[in-house]
């Protein structure tokens, strides 16, 4: 019985010794992976300053004047179609590729977004050339060739305005450098 017990311990010892041997081989191979070759890396960077761009000579507010508006003529397309002169001026541009984002407090007339105004049932539609823009529109363009934007009064079809007087609405224009 003692002989069998000694043989069992011998097999356990052999298994333990084998485990330690293979573990040391595995550890040694991992050690070589950890000691991977190294190389020096030289980086060359060009640091550029952001361009300086302003709207309308540095004023943060641009005003579009419709003058007198006759409610019966408001069609949301062509009546009182007024250019929006952003007066964009930039210096120190690395590239001429720019992006303009337009956003406003929206109101929906005739199924399309418009700038809400302080008058009930009166909004301002925004166009780029002949394309009506939606709130959140993003326009890519090249500096020196700014997009042609237009503001047009709009009201729901078949509705007569119930209040008269001056009206205001606000659109935010954000310029992004690409």
TORSEKE-347115 format. One record per atom (N, C-alpha, C): residue number from 1; residue in three letters; y negated, x negated, z. Coordinates in Angstrom, 3 decimals, always signed. Atoms other than C-alpha are relative to their C-alpha. Example, Ala and Ser with C-alpha at 12.3 -4.5 7.8 and 13.67 -1.06 7.14 Angstrom:
BEGIN
 pos code       py       px       pz
   1  ala   +1.190   -0.890   +0.000
   1  ala   +4.500  -12.300   +7.800
   1  ala   -1.200   -0.900   +0.000
   2  ser   +1.190   +0.820   -0.060
   2  ser   +1.060  -13.670   +7.140
   2  ser   -1.090   +0.770   +0.730
This chain:
BEGIN
 pos code       py       px       pz
   1  unk   +1.171   -0.826   +0.000
   1  unk   +0.000   +0.000   +0.000
   1  unk   -1.239   -0.874   +0.000
   2  unk   +1.108   +0.932   -0.067
   2  unk   -2.309   -2.851   +0.770
   2  unk   -0.264   -0.618   -1.364
   3  unk   +0.115   +0.586   +1.322
   3  unk   -1.689   -4.290   -2.686
   3  unk   -0.712   +0.959   -0.947
   4  unk   +0.640   -0.998   +0.857
   4  unk   -2.770   -1.070   -4.425
   4  unk   -1.486   +0.113   +0.350
   5  unk   +1.383   -0.075   -0.432
   5  unk   -5.910   -0.923   -2.349
   5  unk   -0.771   -1.221   -0.503
   6  unk   +0.624   +1.226   +0.478
   6  unk   -6.715   -4.528   -3.311
   6  unk   -0.228   +0.076   -1.499
   7  unk   +0.124   -0.161   +1.435
   7  unk   -6.128   -3.687   -6.972
   7  unk   -1.130   +0.966   -0.326
   8  unk   +1.073   -0.965   +0.207
   8  unk   -8.486   -0.699   -6.706
   8  unk   -1.350   -0.665   +0.212
   9  unk   +1.245   +0.724   -0.253
   9  unk  -11.177   -2.885   -5.180
   9  unk   -0.263   -0.969   -1.131
  10  unk   +0.145   +0.938   +1.110
  10  unk  -10.562   -5.393   -7.968
  10  unk   -0.528   +0.701   -1.240
  11  unk   +0.477   -0.731   +1.174
  11  unk  -11.088   -2.747  -10.642
  11  unk   -1.454   +0.428   +0.217
  12  unk   +1.382   -0.371   -0.300
  12  unk  -14.241   -1.492   -8.893
  12  unk   -0.912   -1.212   -0.118
  13  unk   +0.786   +1.230   +0.094
  13  unk  -15.492   -5.038   -8.637
  13  unk   -0.217   -0.397   -1.444
  14  unk   +0.095   +0.330   +1.415
  14  unk  -14.729   -5.611  -12.304
  14  unk   -1.006   +0.927   -0.696
  15  unk   +0.936   -0.966   +0.587
  15  unk  -16.623   -2.430  -13.246
  15  unk   -1.421   -0.341   +0.428
  16  unk   +1.322   +0.364   -0.506
  16  unk  -19.532   -3.446  -11.039
  16  unk   -0.498   -1.264   -0.670
  17  unk   +0.369   +1.256   +0.635
  17  unk  -19.539   -6.971  -12.484
  17  unk   -0.365   +0.233   -1.464
  18  unk   +0.288   -0.312   +1.401
  18  unk  -19.412   -5.577  -16.033
  18  unk   -1.339   +0.712   -0.120
  19  unk   +1.255   -0.730   +0.010
  19  unk  -22.266   -3.201  -15.259
  19  unk   -1.182   -0.961   +0.192
  20  unk   +1.059   +0.972   -0.250
  20  unk  -24.381   -6.028  -13.849
  20  unk   -0.209   -0.922   -1.193
  21  unk   +0.076   +0.893   +1.147
  21  unk  -23.587   -8.249  -16.838
  21  unk   -0.747   +0.691   -1.155
  22  unk   +0.650   -0.718   +1.104
  22  unk  -24.592   -5.599  -19.404
  22  unk   -1.438   +0.397   +0.364
  23  unk   +1.358   -0.312   -0.437
  23  unk  -27.607   -4.643  -17.333
  23  unk   -0.897   -1.207   -0.182
  24  unk   +0.810   +1.201   +0.165
  24  unk  -28.796   -8.234  -17.348
  24  unk   -0.263   -0.276   -1.472
  25  unk   +0.222   +0.163   +1.441
  25  unk  -28.324   -8.379  -21.143
  25  unk   -1.068   +0.985   -0.480
  26  unk   +0.971   -1.010   +0.372
  26  unk  -30.284   -5.144  -21.514
  26  unk   -1.385   -0.385   +0.517
  27  unk   +1.258   +0.411   -0.588
  27  unk  -33.028   -6.379  -19.183
  27  unk   -0.588   -1.166   -0.778
  28  unk   +0.464   +1.163   +0.741
  28  unk  -33.245   -9.653  -21.077
  28  unk   -0.537   +0.421   -1.367
  29  unk   +0.479   -0.457   +1.296
  29  unk  -33.585   -7.816  -24.398
  29  unk   -1.318   +0.761   +0.158
  30  unk   +1.265   -0.685   -0.263
  30  unk  -36.311   -5.616  -22.887
  30  unk   -1.097   -1.005   +0.288
  31  unk   +0.963   +1.030   -0.324
  31  unk  -37.998   -8.712  -21.575
  31  unk   -0.538   -0.636   -1.278
  32  unk   +0.443   +0.561   +1.269
  32  unk  -38.124  -10.061  -25.120
  32  unk   -0.916   +0.977   -0.735
  33  unk   +0.855   -0.987   +0.632
  33  unk  -39.631   -6.794  -26.363
  33  unk   -1.376   -0.027   +0.652
  34  unk   +1.258   +0.045   -0.722
  34  unk  -42.298   -7.004  -23.687
  34  unk   -0.794   -1.234   -0.395
  35  unk   +0.670   +1.230   +0.399
  35  unk  -43.080  -10.533  -24.791
  35  unk   -0.200   -0.040   -1.504
  36  unk   +0.195   -0.061   +1.449
  36  unk  -43.868   -9.401  -28.346
  36  unk   -1.089   -0.975   -0.421
  37  unk   +1.006   +0.920   +0.528
  37  unk  -45.953  -11.651  -30.544
  37  unk   -1.386   +0.616   +0.146
  38  unk   +1.375   -0.443   -0.099
  38  unk  -49.693  -11.410  -30.142
  38  unk   -0.785   -0.586   -1.164
  39  unk   +0.860   +0.476   +1.080
  39  unk  -52.434  -11.798  -32.706
  39  unk   -1.440   +0.266   +0.394
  40  unk   +1.428   -0.218   -0.215
  40  unk  -56.188  -12.149  -32.567
  40  unk   -0.514   +0.947   -1.066
  41  unk   +0.558   -0.981   +0.914
  41  unk  -58.150   -9.346  -34.155
  41  unk   -1.510   -0.151   +0.013
  42  unk   +1.452   +0.112   +0.120
  42  unk  -61.690   -9.865  -35.415
  42  unk   -0.537   +1.291   -0.599
  43  unk   +0.602   -1.237   +0.475
  43  unk  -63.800   -6.748  -35.839
  43  unk   -1.415   -0.270   -0.479
  44  unk   +1.365   +0.065   +0.502
  44  unk  -66.930   -6.475  -37.932
  44  unk   -0.529   +1.416   -0.034
  45  unk   +0.578   -1.336   -0.089
  45  unk  -69.110   -3.464  -37.176
  45  unk   -1.402   +0.004   -0.560
  46  unk   +1.369   -0.206   +0.440
  46  unk  -72.246   -2.141  -38.780
  46  unk   -0.541   +1.183   +0.793
  47  unk   +0.599   -1.051   -0.813
  47  unk  -74.384   -0.152  -36.395
  47  unk   -1.233   +0.501   -0.733
  48  unk   +1.144   -0.592   +0.682
  48  unk  -76.788   +2.257  -38.044
  48  unk   -0.713   +0.948   +0.951
  49  unk   +0.797   -0.917   -0.805
  49  unk  -79.551   +4.245  -36.498
  49  unk   +0.043   +1.380   -0.654
  50  unk   +0.010   -1.330   +0.605
  50  unk  -79.515   +8.027  -36.975
  50  unk   -1.301   +0.203   -0.763
  51  unk   +1.216   -0.243   +0.766
  51  unk  -81.958   +9.210  -39.591
  51  unk   -0.982   +0.856   +0.789
  52  unk   +1.039   -0.806   -0.631
  52  unk  -85.203  +10.792  -38.544
  52  unk   -0.380   +1.101   -0.982
  53  unk   +0.322   -1.140   +0.864
  53  unk  -85.583  +14.267  -40.043
  53  unk   -0.826   +1.015   +0.772
  54  unk   +0.822   -1.049   -0.597
  54  unk  -88.161  +16.930  -39.383
  54  unk   -0.116   +1.161   -0.985
  55  unk   +0.283   -1.183   +0.802
  55  unk  -88.820  +20.439  -40.632
  55  unk   -1.492   +0.268   +0.061
  56  unk   +1.388   -0.458   +0.034
  56  unk  -92.293  +21.516  -41.705
  56  unk   -0.990   -0.903   +0.693
  57  unk   +0.960   +0.934   -0.583
  57  unk  -94.149  +18.392  -40.658
  57  unk   +0.141   -0.164   +1.499
  58  unk   -0.236   +0.230   -1.422
  58  unk  -92.598  +18.251  -37.196
  58  unk   -0.099   +1.246   +0.860
  59  unk   +0.089   -1.232   -0.773
  59  unk  -93.210  +21.830  -36.116
  59  unk   +1.397   +0.589   +0.176
  60  unk   -1.320   -0.586   -0.240
  60  unk  -90.190  +23.499  -34.522
  60  unk   +0.063   +1.456   -0.446
  61  unk   +0.028   -1.399   +0.425
  61  unk  -91.288  +26.922  -35.784
  61  unk   -0.566   +0.086   -1.418
  62  unk   +0.452   -0.285   +1.363
  62  unk  -91.549  +27.892  -39.446
  62  unk   -0.191   +1.504   -0.105
  63  unk   +0.302   -1.427   +0.088
  63  unk  -93.082  +31.244  -40.272
  63  unk   +0.096   +0.455   -1.449
  64  unk   -0.071   -0.653   +1.300
  64  unk  -92.200  +33.450  -43.226
  64  unk   -0.852   +1.257   +0.117
  65  unk   +0.915   -1.147   -0.057
  65  unk  -94.952  +35.972  -43.916
  65  unk   +0.301   +0.952   -1.153
  66  unk   -0.270   -1.029   +1.002
  66  unk  -93.998  +39.180  -45.715
  66  unk   -1.259   +0.789   -0.353
  67  unk   +1.219   -0.801   +0.117
  67  unk  -97.529  +40.633  -45.370
  67  unk   +0.367   +1.471   +0.190
  68  unk   -0.295   -1.429   -0.170
  68  unk  -97.477  +44.438  -45.746
  68  unk   +1.293   +0.355   -0.725
  69  unk   -1.287   -0.409   +0.558
  69  unk  -94.056  +45.970  -46.346
  69  unk   +0.034   +1.531   -0.053
  70  unk   -0.120   -1.452   +0.143
  70  unk  -93.598  +49.502  -47.709
  70  unk   +1.468   +0.368   +0.170
  71  unk   -1.395   -0.284   -0.341
  71  unk  -90.454  +50.924  -46.172
  71  unk   +0.785   +0.649   -1.128
  72  unk   -0.705   -0.667   +1.095
  72  unk  -89.588  +53.056  -49.225
  72  unk   +0.478   -0.965   -1.076
  73  unk   -0.376   +0.990   +1.019
  73  unk  -89.303  +49.898  -51.363
  73  unk   +1.028   -1.013   +0.500
  74  unk   -0.946   +0.983   -0.565
  74  unk  -87.057  +47.899  -49.000
  74  unk   +1.386   +0.244   -0.586
  75  unk   -1.329   -0.113   +0.609
  75  unk  -83.825  +47.246  -50.888
  75  unk   +0.970   -1.084   +0.486
  76  unk   -0.868   +1.055   -0.531
  76  unk  -82.486  +44.149  -49.095
  76  unk   +0.418   -1.034   -1.027
  77  unk   -0.375   +0.935   +1.059
  77  unk  -82.271  +42.253  -52.389
  77  unk   -1.219   -0.696   -0.602
  78  unk   +1.104   +0.624   +0.729
  78  unk  -85.522  +41.716  -54.241
  78  unk   -1.397   +0.335   +0.533
  79  unk   +1.329   -0.366   -0.469
  79  unk  -88.403  +43.583  -52.588
  79  unk   -0.443   -0.941   +1.123
  80  unk   +0.594   +0.956   -0.948
  80  unk  -90.622  +41.110  -50.715
  80  unk   +0.880   -1.243   +0.207
  81  unk   -0.819   +1.226   -0.045
  81  unk  -88.168  +38.272  -51.497
  81  unk   -0.958   -1.178   +0.167
  82  unk   +0.964   +1.035   -0.361
  82  unk  -90.003  +35.396  -49.817
  82  unk   +0.710   -1.325   +0.233
  83  unk   -0.633   +1.311   -0.195
  83  unk  -89.133  +31.678  -50.056
  83  unk   -0.166   -0.494   +1.441
  84  unk   +0.059   +0.641   -1.313
  84  unk  -88.324  +29.879  -46.811
  84  unk   -0.210   -1.489   -0.260
  85  unk   +0.318   +1.415   +0.219
  85  unk  -90.038  +26.513  -46.981
  85  unk   +0.306   -0.764   +1.281
  86  unk   -0.370   +0.751   -1.200
  86  unk  -88.237  +24.286  -44.487
  86  unk   -0.852   -1.252   +0.154
  87  unk   +0.817   +1.209   -0.083
  87  unk  -90.486  +21.340  -45.337
  87  unk   +0.792   -1.186   +0.516
  88  unk   -0.879   +1.056   -0.495
  88  unk  -87.538  +19.002  -44.710
  88  unk   -0.479   -1.369   -0.470
  89  unk   +0.396   +1.372   +0.298
  89  unk  -88.542  +15.355  -44.523
  89  unk   +0.861   -0.939   +0.837
  90  unk   -0.885   +0.947   -0.698
  90  unk  -86.136  +12.508  -43.644
  90  unk   -0.363   -1.432   -0.350
  91  unk   +0.133   +1.435   +0.258
  91  unk  -86.372   +8.750  -43.317
  91  unk   +1.204   -0.698   +0.608
  92  unk   -1.106   +0.848   -0.488
  92  unk  -83.780   +6.031  -42.698
  92  unk   +1.363   +0.657   -0.190
  93  unk   -1.302   -0.596   +0.285
  93  unk  -80.913   +7.965  -44.299
  93  unk   +0.953   -1.063   -0.531
  94  unk   -1.050   +0.882   +0.527
  94  unk  -77.719   +5.934  -44.795
  94  unk   +0.567   +0.592   -1.282
  95  unk   -0.519   -0.741   +1.144
  95  unk  -76.409   +8.597  -47.184
  95  unk   -0.874   +1.231   -0.183
  96  unk   +0.813   -1.180   +0.274
  96  unk  -78.164  +11.486  -48.848
  96  unk   +0.743   +1.306   +0.221
  97  unk   -0.794   -1.211   -0.222
  97  unk  -75.365  +13.937  -47.961
  97  unk   -0.385   +0.631   +1.338
  98  unk   +0.411   -0.729   -1.199
  98  unk  -76.631  +16.544  -45.476
  98  unk   +0.678   +1.365   +0.030
  99  unk   -0.558   -1.332   -0.174
  99  unk  -75.446  +19.865  -44.107
  99  unk   -0.969   +0.798   +0.858
 100  unk   +0.907   -0.886   -0.728
 100  unk  -77.572  +22.766  -42.951
 100  unk   +0.809   +1.209   +0.471
 101  unk   -0.677   -1.175   -0.561
 101  unk  -76.151  +25.447  -40.628
 101  unk   -1.061   +1.019   +0.400
 102  unk   +0.938   -1.075   -0.307
 102  unk  -77.888  +28.806  -40.232
 102  unk   +0.647   +0.968   +0.982
 103  unk   -0.535   -0.972   -0.955
 103  unk  -77.442  +31.120  -37.275
 103  unk   -1.129   +0.897   +0.499
 104  unk   +0.978   -0.978   -0.490
 104  unk  -79.160  +34.192  -35.883
 104  unk   +0.697   +1.054   +0.843
 105  unk   -0.499   -1.150   -0.748
 105  unk  -78.792  +37.187  -33.626
 105  unk   +0.250   +1.088   -1.043
 106  unk   -0.283   -0.863   +1.155
 106  unk  -76.982  +39.446  -36.110
 106  unk   -0.088   +1.494   +0.273
 107  unk   -0.100   -1.444   +0.073
 107  unk  -77.271  +43.082  -36.978
 107  unk   +0.662   +0.270   -1.351
 108  unk   -0.693   -0.285   +1.255
 108  unk  -75.106  +44.676  -39.674
 108  unk   -0.592   +1.237   -0.658
 109  unk   +0.502   -1.105   +0.814
 109  unk  -76.676  +46.822  -42.375
 109  unk   +0.782   +0.011   -1.302
 110  unk   -0.718   -0.150   +1.265
 110  unk  -74.702  +48.137  -45.320
 110  unk   +1.186   -0.959   -0.093
 111  unk   -1.199   +0.822   -0.038
 111  unk  -71.678  +46.076  -44.229
 111  unk   -0.224   -1.496   -0.028
 112  unk   +0.288   +1.429   +0.082
 112  unk  -73.449  +42.711  -44.265
 112  unk   -0.934   -0.400   +1.144
 113  unk   +0.798   +0.528   -1.104
 113  unk  -74.982  +40.563  -41.519
 113  unk   -1.437   -0.294   -0.430
 114  unk   +1.412   +0.310   +0.215
 114  unk  -78.758  +40.257  -41.270
 114  unk   -0.578   -0.457   +1.341
 115  unk   +0.698   +0.406   -1.219
 115  unk  -81.217  +38.818  -38.765
 115  unk   -0.560   +1.264   +0.654
 116  unk   +0.564   -1.167   -0.692
 116  unk  -82.050  +41.426  -36.150
 116  unk   -1.485   -0.248   +0.261
 117  unk   +1.432   +0.100   -0.277
 117  unk  -85.730  +42.161  -35.599
 117  unk   -0.330   +0.879   +1.204
 118  unk   +0.450   -0.826   -1.113
 118  unk  -87.765  +43.849  -32.911
 118  unk   -0.226   +1.459   -0.407
 119  unk   +0.140   -1.365   +0.490
 119  unk  -87.832  +47.038  -35.055
 119  unk   +1.372   +0.614   -0.243
 120  unk   -1.251   -0.727   +0.205
 120  unk  -85.047  +49.627  -35.072
 120  unk   +0.248   +0.184   -1.496
 121  unk   -0.424   -0.173   +1.398
 121  unk  -83.147  +49.721  -38.396
 121  unk   -0.738   -0.892   -0.997
 122  unk   +0.628   +0.954   +0.908
 122  unk  -85.020  +46.745  -39.850
 122  unk   +0.551   -1.386   +0.296
 123  unk   -0.525   +1.355   -0.141
 123  unk  -83.489  +43.346  -40.445
 123  unk   -0.539   -0.890   -1.101
 124  unk   +0.403   +0.947   +1.034
 124  unk  -83.989  +40.259  -42.577
 124  unk   +1.276   -0.630   -0.563
 125  unk   -1.149   +0.607   +0.680
 125  unk  -81.352  +39.220  -45.114
 125  unk   -0.408   -1.394   -0.469
 126  unk   +0.252   +1.374   +0.437
 126  unk  -81.045  +35.521  -45.984
 126  unk   +0.842   -0.280   -1.244
 127  unk   -0.659   +0.347   +1.265
 127  unk  -80.193  +34.306  -49.485
 127  unk   -0.152   -1.485   -0.279
 128  unk   +0.116   +1.326   +0.634
 128  unk  -79.449  +30.946  -51.038
 128  unk   +0.060   +0.299   -1.485
 129  unk   +0.152   -0.439   +1.390
 129  unk  -80.645  +31.466  -54.589
 129  unk   +0.323   +1.495   -0.055
 130  unk   -0.321   -1.424   +0.083
 130  unk  -78.950  +34.807  -55.429
 130  unk   +1.196   +0.388   +0.870
 131  unk   -1.167   -0.263   -0.847
 131  unk  -76.095  +34.527  -52.880
 131  unk   -0.442   +0.363   +1.409
 132  unk   +0.328   -0.447   -1.363
 132  unk  -76.436  +36.498  -49.652
 132  unk   +0.823   -0.814   +0.990
 133  unk   -0.664   +0.830   -1.005
 133  unk  -75.585  +34.352  -46.620
 133  unk   +0.320   +0.813   +1.247
 134  unk   -0.406   -0.631   -1.251
 134  unk  -73.799  +35.395  -43.453
 134  unk   -0.415   -0.870   +1.175
 135  unk   +0.285   +0.742   -1.218
 135  unk  -74.531  +34.392  -39.893
 135  unk   +1.012   -1.130   +0.141
 136  unk   -0.880   +1.162   -0.144
 136  unk  -73.107  +30.894  -39.303
 136  unk   +0.235   -0.738   -1.303
 137  unk   -0.180   +0.652   +1.302
 137  unk  -73.420  +29.859  -42.965
 137  unk   -0.239   -1.501   +0.119
 138  unk   +0.104   +1.458   +0.032
 138  unk  -72.993  +26.152  -43.637
 138  unk   -0.235   -0.418   -1.450
 139  unk   +0.394   +0.368   +1.363
 139  unk  -74.676  +24.602  -46.684
 139  unk   -0.024   -1.522   -0.130
 140  unk   +0.041   +1.426   +0.316
 140  unk  -73.893  +21.116  -48.000
 140  unk   -1.018   -0.212   -1.115
 141  unk   +0.969   +0.299   +1.050
 141  unk  -76.664  +19.542  -50.048
 141  unk   -0.360   -1.479   +0.049
 142  unk   +0.442   +1.388   +0.106
 142  unk  -78.167  +16.245  -51.126
 142  unk   -1.488   -0.049   +0.325
 143  unk   +1.416   +0.131   -0.366
 143  unk  -81.444  +15.104  -49.613
 143  unk   -0.817   -0.199   -1.273
 144  unk   +0.838   +0.019   +1.190
 144  unk  -84.220  +15.567  -52.129
 144  unk   +0.277   +1.208   -0.880
 145  unk   -0.369   -1.207   +0.741
 145  unk  -82.478  +18.659  -53.490
 145  unk   +0.365   +1.087   +1.019
 146  unk   -0.236   -0.986   -1.064
 146  unk  -82.828  +21.059  -50.547
 146  unk   +0.359   +1.356   -0.588
 147  unk   -0.379   -1.318   +0.503
 147  unk  -81.272  +24.507  -50.927
 147  unk   -1.203   +0.938   -0.052
 148  unk   +1.043   -1.014   +0.122
 148  unk  -83.529  +27.341  -52.091
 148  unk   +0.410   +1.198   +0.846
 149  unk   -0.292   -1.110   -0.913
 149  unk  -83.527  +29.841  -49.226
 149  unk   -1.089   +1.057   -0.105
 150  unk   +0.925   -1.119   +0.090
 150  unk  -85.124  +33.281  -49.271
 150  unk   +0.280   +0.992   +1.122
 151  unk   -0.096   -1.063   -1.001
 151  unk  -85.827  +35.981  -46.670
 151  unk   -0.407   +1.308   -0.671
 152  unk   +0.247   -1.296   +0.620
 152  unk  -85.713  +39.649  -47.669
 152  unk   +0.141   +1.081   +1.077
 153  unk   -0.153   -1.108   -0.956
 153  unk  -86.424  +42.721  -45.484
 153  unk   +1.150   +0.921   -0.443
 154  unk   -1.129   -0.889   +0.300
 154  unk  -83.415  +45.051  -45.254
 154  unk   +0.060   +1.103   +1.048
 155  unk   -0.224   -1.129   -0.909
 155  unk  -82.671  +48.451  -43.729
 155  unk   +1.249   +0.727   -0.481
 156  unk   -1.175   -0.757   +0.445
 156  unk  -79.651  +50.749  -43.799
 156  unk   -0.367   +0.936   -1.163
 157  unk   +0.232   -0.883   +1.151
 157  unk  -79.342  +52.706  -47.054
 157  unk   -0.275   +1.426   +0.468
 158  unk   +0.303   -1.401   -0.294
 158  unk  -80.961  +56.160  -46.895
 158  unk   -0.694   +0.244   +1.318
 159  unk   +0.637   -0.160   -1.314
 159  unk  -82.658  +55.539  -43.537
 159  unk   -1.490   -0.275   -0.120
 160  unk   +1.444   +0.224   -0.078
 160  unk  -86.390  +55.906  -42.978
 160  unk   -0.290   -0.641   +1.352
 161  unk   +0.350   +0.675   -1.252
 161  unk  -87.887  +53.606  -40.367
 161  unk   -0.823   +0.932   +0.880
 162  unk   +0.680   -0.919   -0.919
 162  unk  -89.089  +55.467  -37.299
 162  unk   -1.180   -0.638   +0.712
 163  unk   +1.135   +0.649   -0.656
 163  unk  -91.548  +52.868  -36.040
 163  unk   -0.638   -0.993   -0.967
 164  unk   +0.760   +0.890   +0.880
 164  unk  -94.256  +50.935  -37.840
 164  unk   -0.600   -1.124   +0.831
 165  unk   +0.653   +1.111   -0.680
 165  unk  -95.980  +47.687  -36.991
 165  unk   +0.605   -1.324   -0.434
 166  unk   -0.506   +1.329   +0.360
 166  unk  -95.385  +43.989  -37.212
 166  unk   +1.431   -0.149   +0.514
 167  unk   -1.381   +0.230   -0.424
 167  unk  -91.829  +42.720  -36.896
 167  unk   +0.297   -1.487   -0.009
 168  unk   -0.399   +1.404   -0.083
 168  unk  -90.209  +39.446  -35.969
 168  unk   +1.516   -0.097   +0.112
 169  unk   -1.416   +0.335   -0.119
 169  unk  -86.761  +37.914  -36.200
 169  unk   +0.094   -1.528   +0.039
 170  unk   -0.126   +1.439   -0.158
 170  unk  -85.455  +34.438  -35.485
 170  unk   +1.310   -0.507   -0.596
 171  unk   -1.158   +0.681   +0.558
 171  unk  -83.098  +32.167  -37.392
 171  unk   -0.078   -1.457   +0.446
 172  unk   -0.058   +1.408   -0.385
 172  unk  -81.976  +28.737  -36.179
 172  unk   +0.630   -0.792   -1.143
 173  unk   -0.488   +0.899   +1.044
 173  unk  -81.529  +25.989  -38.755
 173  unk   +0.351   -1.314   +0.668
 174  unk   -0.466   +1.254   -0.585
 174  unk  -79.449  +23.000  -37.663
 174  unk   +0.361   -0.943   -1.134
 175  unk   -0.266   +0.996   +1.033
 175  unk  -79.356  +19.865  -39.790
 175  unk   +1.044   -0.968   +0.526
 176  unk   -1.091   +0.915   -0.376
 176  unk  -76.155  +17.804  -39.664
 176  unk   +0.054   -1.144   -1.004
 177  unk   -0.114   +1.171   +0.857
 177  unk  -75.845  +14.275  -41.005
 177  unk   +1.465   -0.249   -0.271
 178  unk   -1.404   +0.232   +0.349
 178  unk  -72.627  +13.523  -42.872
 178  unk   +0.262   -1.479   -0.164
